Amino acid sequence: MLIVTDATKKGLDTAKRIKDLAESLRIEFKDFYVVANKVKEGDEEKIEKLASDLGLTIVGMIPFDKNVSESDLEGKPIVELPKDSPFLQAIAQIAAKLEL
């Protein structure tokens, strides 16, 4: 299972609740991963610590990228982002880790 959440304590708490609910319902997953989205520079260690304290594994962090916000406001798809977009680079790294 892959949960994408915002980079907040509330978001990570929700991911933990989803994991706990799946376990209580005896829904089995090979793995359970979390992706933190819209991560501000410098918050990475704090997010890792919060996740670890909750027993969650962060598979990747997607940094806040103003290009995504601007594209969204203009109705453009993310595939039109510049190749050096931090968003696209993070997605590629996560996909590689998950072997997608």
C-alpha positions in Angstrom: 0.0 0.0 0.0 1.2 3.5 -0.8 -0.1 6.4 1.1 0.6 10.0 -0.2 0.2 12.6 2.5 1.1 16.2 3.1 4.2 16.8 5.2 2.4 17.4 8.5 2.0 15.6 11.8 -1.8 15.4 11.1 -1.1 13.9 7.7 1.3 11.3 9.1 -1.2 10.5 11.9 -3.8 9.8 9.3 -1.4 7.5 7.4 -0.9 5.6 10.6 -4.6 5.3 11.2 -5.0 3.9 7.6 -2.3 1.4 8.3 -3.9 0.4 11.6 -7.3 0.1 10.0 -6.0 -2.1 7.3 -4.3 -4.4 9.9 -7.5 -4.5 12.0 -9.5 -5.6 9.0 -6.8 -8.2 8.2 -6.1 -6.6 4.9 -2.6 -7.8 4.1 -0.1 -5.8 2.0 3.3 -6.9 0.9 4.6 -3.5 2.0 3.2 -0.3 3.4 5.0 2.9 2.3 4.4 6.6 2.8 5.2 9.5 0.5 5.4 12.9 2.0 4.2 15.6 -0.4 5.0 19.4 -0.6 7.9 19.0 1.8 9.6 22.3 2.6 13.4 22.4 2.4 14.9 21.7 5.8 11.9 19.7 7.1 13.1 16.3 5.8 14.7 15.1 9.1 11.7 16.2 11.1 9.3 14.3 8.8 11.5 11.2 9.0 11.5 11.3 12.8 7.7 11.8 13.0 7.1 8.9 10.6 9.6 6.6 12.4 8.0 7.4 15.8 4.7 6.2 14.2 6.2 3.1 12.8 5.9 4.3 9.2 8.4 3.9 6.4 8.9 7.0 4.2 9.7 5.8 0.7 10.2 9.3 -0.6 9.6 13.0 -0.2 8.3 15.3 -2.9 9.5 18.8 -2.4 7.3 21.8 -2.7 7.6 23.0 -6.3 6.1 26.3 -7.4 6.1 25.0 -11.0 3.4 22.5 -10.0 1.2 25.2 -8.4 1.6 27.5 -11.4 0.9 24.7 -13.9 -2.2 23.8 -11.9 -3.5 27.3 -11.9 -3.0 27.5 -15.7 -4.7 24.1 -16.2 -1.5 22.5 -17.7 -0.6 18.9 -17.0 2.4 18.0 -14.9 4.0 16.3 -17.9 4.7 19.7 -19.3 6.8 20.7 -16.3 10.5 21.4 -17.1 12.7 18.2 -17.0 14.7 19.7 -14.1 11.5 20.2 -11.9 12.2 19.0 -8.3 8.7 17.4 -8.4 9.5 15.3 -11.4 12.9 14.3 -10.1 11.4 13.2 -6.8 8.7 11.2 -8.5 11.3 9.4 -10.7 13.4 8.5 -7.6 10.3 7.1 -5.8 9.3 5.1 -8.8 12.8 3.7 -9.0 12.8 2.7 -5.4 9.5 1.0 -5.8 10.7 -0.6 -9.1 7.8 0.9 -11.1 
